[in-house]
Amino acid sequence: MEWKGLSLNNYDSLKPTLLLSLHPENTAAIVAGDKVIEYRRRFFTDAFQAFVYTTGRSGGIDLFITCDRPIQGNAQMLAAIGAEIQHDDYHEIQAYFAAKDSGLVIPITSWARLPLLSLATLREKF
């Protein structure tokens, strides 16, 4: 797949493609290599690829990621994975999942930066 001349070698036309919204600090952490897993209380349960919409005033679609099948578990298990893999605070992650005592850890396997497709452009064109 190409995006204005940018080749996405890891795009798979047979894999589910989602639109995922992330805060700017999370998008930046993926690009920096600091964020290799994403936490969700509930979400798609198969491996997927996603165009990432970065929130905020200057946000838009600016990243493409591929993700392995999410790991489902209870709050303690997911917090332990986050602390081990991404060095996140165990107690913060456990508290995030505490209400339902379940959730998902989504392994981010690759990413590609995209030229920004702004919210204004998305509204105008789509």
WOPEMO-V492524 format. One record per residue. RES is the residue in three letters. SS is DSSP state (2 for helix, 1 for strand, 0 for the rest). PHI is phi in whole degrees, -180 to 180 (* if undefined). Layout:
RES|SS|PHI / RES|SS|PHI
//
This chain:
MET|0|* / GLU|1|-123 / TRP|1|-124 / LYS|0|50 / GLY|0|90 / LEU|1|-88 / SER|1|-89 / LEU|0|-103 / ASN|0|-65 / ASN|0|-95 / TYR|0|-72 / ASP|0|-124 / SER|0|-64 / LEU|0|-94 / LYS|0|-91 / PRO|0|-56 / THR|1|-118 / LEU|1|-117 / LEU|1|-112 / LEU|1|-116 / SER|1|-100 / LEU|1|-134 / HIS|0|-71 / PRO|2|-55 / GLU|2|-66 / ASN|2|-75 / THR|2|-61 / ALA|2|-63 / ALA|2|-68 / ILE|2|-64 / VAL|2|-63 / ALA|2|-75 / GLY|0|87 / ASP|0|-85 / LYS|0|-112 / VAL|0|-118 / ILE|1|-138 / GLU|1|-121 / TYR|1|-104 / ARG|1|-144 / ARG|0|-71 / ARG|0|-151 / PHE|0|-174 / PHE|0|-56 / THR|0|-107 / ASP|0|-112 / ALA|0|-60 / PHE|1|-156 / GLN|1|-126 / ALA|1|-148 / PHE|1|-87 / VAL|1|-100 / TYR|1|-94 / THR|1|-86 / THR|0|-75 / GLY|0|110 / ARG|0|-57 / SER|0|-103 / GLY|0|-78 / GLY|1|160 / ILE|1|-82 / ASP|1|-144 / LEU|1|-151 / PHE|1|-125 / ILE|1|-129 / THR|1|-117 / CYS|1|-136 / ASP|0|-75 / ARG|0|-55 / PRO|0|-61 / ILE|1|-95 / GLN|1|-95 / GLY|1|-173 / ASN|0|-85 / ALA|2|-59 / GLN|2|-67 / MET|2|-64 / LEU|2|-67 / ALA|2|-65 / ALA|2|-65 / ILE|2|-63 / GLY|2|-62 / ALA|2|-67 / GLU|2|-75 / ILE|2|-80 / GLN|0|-117 / HIS|0|59 / ASP|0|-79 / ASP|0|-70 / TYR|2|-54 / HIS|2|-69 / GLU|2|-65 / ILE|2|-69 / GLN|2|-60 / ALA|2|-64 / TYR|2|-59 / PHE|2|-95 / ALA|0|-61 / ALA|0|-55 / LYS|0|-108 / ASP|0|52 / SER|0|-160 / GLY|1|170 / LEU|1|-136 / VAL|1|-111 / ILE|1|-107 / PRO|1|-73 / ILE|1|-91 / THR|1|-98 / SER|1|-160 / TRP|1|-150 / ALA|1|-143 / ARG|1|-75 / LEU|1|-118 / PRO|1|-61 / LEU|1|-59 / LEU|1|-109 / SER|1|-70 / LEU|2|-60 / ALA|2|-60 / THR|2|-65 / LEU|2|-60 / ARG|2|-67 / GLU|2|-72 / LYS|2|-90 / PHE|0|-123
//
